[in-house]
Amino acid sequence: MLKSNSTAIVLCGHGSSFNLYEQDFKKNHRMIEEKIRTSCYFCFIEKSQPSIENCMKALKKKDVKKIFFFPFLLFNGEHFEKDIKAKIKVLSNTLKLDIKLIDKISLTGEVMPIVKKKVSRILKKNKKNILVTFCSRSKNPKVNSELKTYTQALVKNLDISDAYSYFIGEETEFLKKIKNFEDGNYFLIVHPVFLFKGYLQNKNLDFFKNINSKNHHILNTLMAINDIQILIVKKLKGIFHITD
């Protein structure tokens, strides 16, 4: 456990107007708090409450001096660069708080090996296995590049014939690709790259419900995977030197 009340842990999510997102996030927050065995707070970038600013101000009033801030994000997009890194720097100065930004989990370095094991177990023999990944649209070109790198690393050394990566909203573009496989001799693995359930992830699921269920498998959100939960908990415990 953390020994001082002057130190706090904050978990920061994207936020969503979709009720399932908050439910899923808070469920995982409780799990992490229980595993770490210390109180931890949470905040959101947008749409959900409390905001980052309100959370930091509330901790200031509690006389917290040092904050370990963990972003529940996967990509180095605008949210991470502007809404997290830049904002934390400003709040640290204006509120006179020592805010340490913890490295987010690495999509290719840490998440990929775990997802790869799951994918390897669901591949079909004597079928043309196809993987498609989706993530939220971003104006930052880094996001598209990171998604492609992750997707290619995921399929390496697996029995997957083709792999594609798209932003949510580009599903119809992908369907044009698989029209070439209308003979039905394919198996589609759909991987929405999201940590939690949310509006866009649900929109993606609804789209693929129209495809023959025998010909595809939709992977769950990442925080529903036990090994990802263990990864997060170990990361936080390691930073705070918390032992089991």
Phi, psi and omega in degrees: 000154173289134188276339186242136177287352179275359178243137182226152174251133178234128175258126183244123177253171179293313184098154182196152174276355181275120187303323182297332179296308181298320179299315181292316180298312183292328176297316179289327175299315179296319179299314181295316180300319179292318182291322181281338179062042174204159180291134173224149184257171177218158176207175183223152179289317182204163173071314179263164180238150005279156175286169178301314181300312182294324178295314181296320179295321179295320179291326176299318180293334178277005180068030174285137182254325183232134182234129172263117189250115182251117179273123174276070178228157182248331187246156177270058182266196183297323181298318181287315185288316186261314185280342178250291188301309182293318182294319180297321179297316180295312182295325179298320180284314184288325182264358181056050179245145175268097184254116179259118179277117179280140178302132175292164180292148181274121182299311182277322184282324185246317182285316186306312180300327180289313180294324180301319178297318179295316181297319182299333182279343184252359179297147182257134175284149180062022175233155174275101181283130181233132177249135174227130178250149179224145172215175179295145178293142178217145176282341181282119182298342179299324184295312178299319179295317180293322178296317179295318179298316178298314182297316180293323178293327181294322185270349183300130180067016174250157180280067179238124185284317183220149177222139182225154176225137184216164168273153173302135184106349180253021183300322181295329177297321179292321181299329177297326180293316186275002174298337178290347183249036184290352177289351176084359182272052177220159175229123187258125174254114181261123183235091173287120186272083180225145177283320185233162173295144181194182185299309183292320178298320179291323177298320178296318179298315181301322181298316186276357176294338181281351179274146178311117186298335179287342184258005179209160176223130180255120180289149180284170175296155189295322181285359172273352181269123185304318182293332175288320176300316179297319178302312181297312182298315179297321180298313181290318178299320181296321180292322183264004179057043178265128180256159180287000000 
